């Protein structure tokens, strides 16, 4: 019985698996990550100086009082 179970196990494990039917070139999560990083960089480039100015003014107003 043990030999039969071992053979069955090896047959199932060593059997080649069929390739995925629809595989894209790049997985979706990679595209989402890259696009999110691009949006963050673009928004930061536009809003960064204004945010730094606002933070500086807020800190100055608190430290002067």
N, CA, C and O atoms as CSV, one atom per row, in Angstrom:
chain,resi,resn,atom,element,x,y,z
A,1,UNK,N,N,0.820,-1.193,0.000
A,1,UNK,CA,C,0.000,0.000,0.000
A,1,UNK,C,C,0.863,1.256,0.000
A,1,UNK,O,O,0.528,2.244,-0.654
A,2,UNK,N,N,1.947,1.217,0.717
A,2,UNK,CA,C,2.827,2.373,0.807
A,2,UNK,C,C,3.458,2.698,-0.545
A,2,UNK,O,O,3.581,3.866,-0.914
A,3,UNK,N,N,3.855,1.664,-1.278
A,3,UNK,CA,C,4.449,1.868,-2.599
A,3,UNK,C,C,3.436,2.479,-3.552
A,3,UNK,O,O,3.785,3.352,-4.346
A,4,UNK,N,N,2.201,2.039,-3.487
A,4,UNK,CA,C,1.142,2.574,-4.340
A,4,UNK,C,C,0.881,4.043,-4.023
A,4,UNK,O,O,0.733,4.857,-4.935
A,5,UNK,N,N,0.825,4.385,-2.753
A,5,UNK,CA,C,0.599,5.780,-2.352
A,5,UNK,C,C,1.767,6.666,-2.781
A,5,UNK,O,O,1.563,7.796,-3.225
A,6,UNK,N,N,2.975,6.159,-2.650
A,6,UNK,CA,C,4.153,6.917,-3.060
A,6,UNK,C,C,4.137,7.167,-4.557
A,6,UNK,O,O,4.433,8.274,-5.007
A,7,UNK,N,N,3.795,6.145,-5.329
A,7,UNK,CA,C,3.725,6.302,-6.788
A,7,UNK,C,C,2.651,7.307,-7.178
A,7,UNK,O,O,2.866,8.143,-8.057
A,8,UNK,N,N,1.498,7.227,-6.528
A,8,UNK,CA,C,0.407,8.149,-6.825
A,8,UNK,C,C,0.828,9.578,-6.495
A,8,UNK,O,O,0.595,10.501,-7.276
A,9,UNK,N,N,1.444,9.746,-5.347
A,9,UNK,CA,C,1.903,11.070,-4.942
A,9,UNK,C,C,2.915,11.634,-5.939
A,9,UNK,O,O,2.796,12.785,-6.358
A,10,UNK,N,N,3.897,10.840,-6.315
A,10,UNK,CA,C,4.915,11.302,-7.256
A,10,UNK,C,C,4.317,11.595,-8.623
A,10,UNK,O,O,4.749,12.527,-9.301
A,11,UNK,N,N,3.334,10.814,-9.030
A,11,UNK,CA,C,2.686,11.054,-10.312
A,11,UNK,C,C,1.952,12.387,-10.301
A,11,UNK,O,O,2.018,13.145,-11.269
A,12,UNK,N,N,1.260,12.670,-9.217
A,12,UNK,CA,C,0.518,13.930,-9.138
A,12,UNK,C,C,1.436,15.135,-8.987
A,12,UNK,O,O,1.174,16.188,-9.568
A,13,UNK,N,N,2.498,14.995,-8.221
A,13,UNK,CA,C,3.408,16.104,-7.983
A,13,UNK,C,C,4.261,16.391,-9.209
A,13,UNK,O,O,4.479,17.554,-9.551
A,14,UNK,N,N,4.733,15.381,-9.855
A,14,UNK,CA,C,5.640,15.555,-10.978
A,14,UNK,C,C,4.908,15.838,-12.289
A,14,UNK,O,O,5.546,16.115,-13.304
A,15,UNK,N,N,3.598,15.772,-12.277
A,15,UNK,CA,C,2.819,16.015,-13.490
A,15,UNK,C,C,2.934,17.494,-13.873
A,15,UNK,O,O,2.695,18.362,-13.033
A,16,UNK,N,N,3.291,17.794,-15.114
A,16,UNK,CA,C,3.404,19.199,-15.509
A,16,UNK,C,C,2.037,19.883,-15.482
A,16,UNK,O,O,1.026,19.323,-15.906
A,17,UNK,N,N,2.045,21.083,-14.980
A,17,UNK,CA,C,0.803,21.850,-14.884
A,17,UNK,C,C,0.594,22.654,-16.160
A,17,UNK,O,O,1.562,23.132,-16.752
A,18,UNK,N,N,-0.656,22.811,-16.592
A,18,UNK,CA,C,-0.905,23.628,-17.784
A,18,UNK,C,C,-0.635,25.100,-17.493
A,18,UNK,O,O,-0.842,25.580,-16.379
A,19,UNK,N,N,-0.178,25.789,-18.502
A,19,UNK,CA,C,0.111,27.210,-18.346
A,19,UNK,C,C,-1.197,27.978,-18.180
A,19,UNK,O,O,-2.259,27.536,-18.616
A,20,UNK,N,N,-1.093,29.117,-17.551
A,20,UNK,CA,C,-2.274,29.961,-17.374
A,20,UNK,C,C,-2.795,30.396,-18.733
A,20,UNK,O,O,-2.021,30.679,-19.646
A,21,UNK,N,N,-4.106,30.445,-18.855
A,21,UNK,CA,C,-4.705,30.755,-20.149
A,21,UNK,C,C,-4.477,32.203,-20.556
A,21,UNK,O,O,-4.155,32.484,-21.710
A,22,UNK,N,N,-4.642,33.118,-19.615
A,22,UNK,CA,C,-4.487,34.530,-19.944
A,22,UNK,C,C,-3.466,35.166,-19.017
A,22,UNK,O,O,-3.802,35.609,-17.919
A,23,UNK,N,N,-2.239,35.209,-19.458
A,23,UNK,CA,C,-1.202,35.885,-18.678
A,23,UNK,C,C,-0.787,37.130,-19.422
A,23,UNK,O,O,-0.438,37.075,-20.601
A,24,UNK,N,N,-0.826,38.253,-18.733
A,24,UNK,CA,C,-0.386,39.496,-19.329
A,24,UNK,C,C,1.123,39.620,-19.236
A,24,UNK,O,O,1.789,38.814,-18.587
A,25,UNK,N,N,1.645,40.630,-19.888
A,25,UNK,CA,C,3.077,40.861,-19.819
A,25,UNK,C,C,3.488,41.350,-18.428
A,25,UNK,O,O,4.525,40.947,-17.900
A,26,UNK,N,N,2.674,42.213,-17.849
A,26,UNK,CA,C,2.970,42.774,-16.542
A,26,UNK,C,C,1.755,42.532,-15.649
A,26,UNK,O,O,0.629,42.829,-16.048
A,27,UNK,N,N,1.969,41.999,-14.450
A,27,UNK,CA,C,0.837,41.794,-13.551
A,27,UNK,C,C,0.154,43.113,-13.188
A,27,UNK,O,O,0.784,44.170,-13.193
A,28,UNK,N,N,-1.108,43.038,-12.882
A,28,UNK,CA,C,-1.883,44.242,-12.573
A,28,UNK,C,C,-1.361,45.004,-11.381
A,28,UNK,O,O,-1.377,46.235,-11.385
A,29,UNK,N,N,-0.894,44.300,-10.348
A,29,UNK,CA,C,-0.431,45.003,-9.157
A,29,UNK,C,C,0.815,45.822,-9.442
A,29,UNK,O,O,1.041,46.844,-8.794
A,30,UNK,N,N,1.637,45.390,-10.410
A,30,UNK,CA,C,2.834,46.167,-10.764
A,30,UNK,C,C,2.409,47.468,-11.434
A,30,UNK,O,O,2.948,48.533,-11.134
A,31,UNK,N,N,1.446,47.378,-12.339
A,31,UNK,CA,C,0.960,48.591,-13.006
A,31,UNK,C,C,0.332,49.558,-12.008
A,31,UNK,O,O,0.569,50.764,-12.081
A,32,UNK,N,N,-0.461,49.042,-11.083
A,32,UNK,CA,C,-1.095,49.910,-10.084
A,32,UNK,C,C,-0.032,50.588,-9.222
A,32,UNK,O,O,-0.147,51.776,-8.923
A,33,UNK,N,N,0.997,49.850,-8.822
A,33,UNK,CA,C,2.055,50.427,-7.994
A,33,UNK,C,C,2.818,51.513,-8.738
A,33,UNK,O,O,3.084,52.580,-8.184
A,34,UNK,N,N,3.170,51.249,-9.984
A,34,UNK,CA,C,3.928,52.229,-10.770
A,34,UNK,C,C,3.083,53.465,-11.051
A,34,UNK,O,O,3.577,54.590,-10.974
A,35,UNK,N,N,1.812,53.260,-11.377
A,35,UNK,CA,C,0.946,54.409,-11.657
A,35,UNK,C,C,0.710,55.241,-10.394
A,35,UNK,O,O,0.666,56.469,-10.467
A,36,UNK,N,N,0.558,54.595,-9.252
A,36,UNK,CA,C,0.377,55.325,-7.997
A,36,UNK,C,C,1.623,56.132,-7.673
A,36,UNK,O,O,1.525,57.292,-7.271
A,37,UNK,N,N,2.788,55.531,-7.843
A,37,UNK,CA,C,4.034,56.260,-7.588
A,37,UNK,C,C,4.158,57.458,-8.526
A,37,UNK,O,O,4.609,58.524,-8.109
A,38,UNK,N,N,3.766,57.293,-9.775
A,38,UNK,CA,C,3.805,58.405,-10.730
A,38,UNK,C,C,2.876,59.534,-10.325
A,38,UNK,O,O,3.236,60.707,-10.426
A,39,UNK,N,N,1.684,59.185,-9.870
A,39,UNK,CA,C,0.747,60.215,-9.419
A,39,UNK,C,C,1.269,60.952,-8.194
A,39,UNK,O,O,1.125,62.171,-8.097
A,40,UNK,N,N,1.866,60.233,-7.267
A,40,UNK,CA,C,2.414,60.871,-6.076
A,40,UNK,C,C,3.526,61.839,-6.450
A,40,UNK,O,O,3.593,62.946,-5.915
A,41,UNK,N,N,4.392,61.430,-7.358
A,41,UNK,CA,C,5.486,62.312,-7.782
A,41,UNK,C,C,4.943,63.549,-8.485
A,41,UNK,O,O,5.419,64.658,-8.243
A,42,UNK,N,N,3.952,63.367,-9.353
A,42,UNK,CA,C,3.384,64.508,-10.080
A,42,UNK,C,C,2.690,65.486,-9.135
A,42,UNK,O,O,2.868,66.699,-9.251
A,43,UNK,N,N,1.900,64.961,-8.203
A,43,UNK,CA,C,1.204,65.836,-7.255
A,43,UNK,C,C,2.202,66.523,-6.337
A,43,UNK,O,O,2.059,67.708,-6.036
A,44,UNK,N,N,3.214,65.782,-5.890
A,44,UNK,CA,C,4.219,66.373,-5.011
A,44,UNK,C,C,4.988,67.491,-5.723
A,44,UNK,O,O,5.322,68.500,-5.104
A,45,UNK,N,N,5.268,67.319,-7.010
A,45,UNK,CA,C,5.994,68.353,-7.763
A,45,UNK,C,C,5.164,69.629,-7.865
A,45,UNK,O,O,5.706,70.733,-7.823
A,46,UNK,N,N,3.874,69.476,-7.997
A,46,UNK,CA,C,3.005,70.650,-8.130
A,46,UNK,C,C,2.728,71.278,-6.770
A,46,UNK,O,O,2.820,72.497,-6.622
A,47,UNK,N,N,2.391,70.462,-5.778
A,47,UNK,CA,C,1.934,70.983,-4.495
A,47,UNK,C,C,3.041,71.111,-3.451
A,47,UNK,O,O,2.822,71.727,-2.409
A,48,UNK,N,N,4.202,70.556,-3.698
A,48,UNK,CA,C,5.277,70.557,-2.710
A,48,UNK,C,C,5.691,71.929,-2.222
A,48,UNK,O,O,5.731,72.157,-1.013
A,49,UNK,N,N,6.000,72.853,-3.121
A,49,UNK,CA,C,6.409,74.184,-2.656
A,49,UNK,C,C,5.308,74.901,-1.862
A,49,UNK,O,O,5.587,75.572,-0.869
A,50,UNK,N,N,4.077,74.754,-2.305
A,50,UNK,CA,C,2.969,75.406,-1.603
A,50,UNK,C,C,2.787,74.803,-0.207
A,50,UNK,O,O,2.554,75.527,0.761
A,51,UNK,N,N,2.894,73.484,-0.108
A,51,UNK,CA,C,2.767,72.839,1.194
A,51,UNK,C,C,3.907,73.242,2.130
A,51,UNK,O,O,3.683,73.460,3.321
A,52,UNK,N,N,5.111,73.341,1.604
A,52,UNK,CA,C,6.258,73.756,2.421
A,52,UNK,C,C,6.062,75.183,2.926
A,52,UNK,O,O,6.382,75.488,4.075
A,53,UNK,N,N,5.539,76.049,2.074
A,53,UNK,CA,C,5.268,77.438,2.461
A,53,UNK,C,C,4.209,77.496,3.560
A,53,UNK,O,O,4.357,78.231,4.536
A,54,UNK,N,N,3.131,76.712,3.393
A,54,UNK,CA,C,2.068,76.689,4.393
A,54,UNK,C,C,2.587,76.174,5.739
A,54,UNK,O,O,2.241,76.723,6.785
A,55,UNK,N,N,3.404,75.137,5.718
A,55,UNK,CA,C,3.955,74.582,6.943
A,55,UNK,C,C,4.878,75.596,7.621
A,55,UNK,O,O,4.846,75.764,8.840
A,56,UNK,N,N,5.693,76.262,6.820
A,56,UNK,CA,C,6.587,77.293,7.380
A,56,UNK,C,C,5.820,78.422,8.051
A,56,UNK,O,O,6.183,78.872,9.138
A,57,UNK,N,N,4.762,78.873,7.397
A,57,UNK,CA,C,3.948,79.947,7.988
A,57,UNK,C,C,3.254,79.487,9.267
A,57,UNK,O,O,3.168,80.239,10.238
A,58,UNK,N,N,2.763,78.253,9.264
A,58,UNK,CA,C,2.079,77.734,10.457
A,58,UNK,C,C,3.059,77.612,11.616
A,58,UNK,O,O,2.715,77.966,12.744
A,59,UNK,N,N,4.252,77.129,11.373
A,59,UNK,CA,C,5.253,76.994,12.429
A,59,UNK,C,C,5.717,78.359,12.941
A,59,UNK,O,O,5.952,78.538,14.136
A,60,UNK,N,N,5.844,79.314,12.024
A,60,UNK,CA,C,6.241,80.672,12.439
A,60,UNK,C,C,5.172,81.315,13.317
A,60,UNK,O,O,5.487,81.982,14.303
A,61,UNK,N,N,3.911,81.110,12.954
A,61,UNK,CA,C,2.835,81.727,13.751
A,61,UNK,C,C,2.750,81.103,15.134
A,61,UNK,O,O,2.396,81.793,16.090
A,62,UNK,N,N,3.060,79.836,15.267
A,62,UNK,CA,C,3.007,79.190,16.566
A,62,UNK,C,C,4.218,79.599,17.412
A,62,UNK,O,O,4.076,79.816,18.615
A,63,UNK,N,N,5.378,79.704,16.818
A,63,UNK,CA,C,6.592,80.022,17.572
A,63,UNK,C,C,6.632,81.490,17.981
A,63,UNK,O,O,7.310,81.821,18.954
A,64,UNK,N,N,5.936,82.383,17.282
A,64,UNK,CA,C,5.936,83.803,17.607
A,64,UNK,C,C,5.011,84.118,18.773
A,64,UNK,O,O,5.157,85.180,19.379
A,65,UNK,N,N,4.089,83.268,19.107
A,65,UNK,CA,C,3.126,83.569,20.171
A,65,UNK,C,C,3.581,83.127,21.506
A,65,UNK,O,O,2.871,83.316,22.494
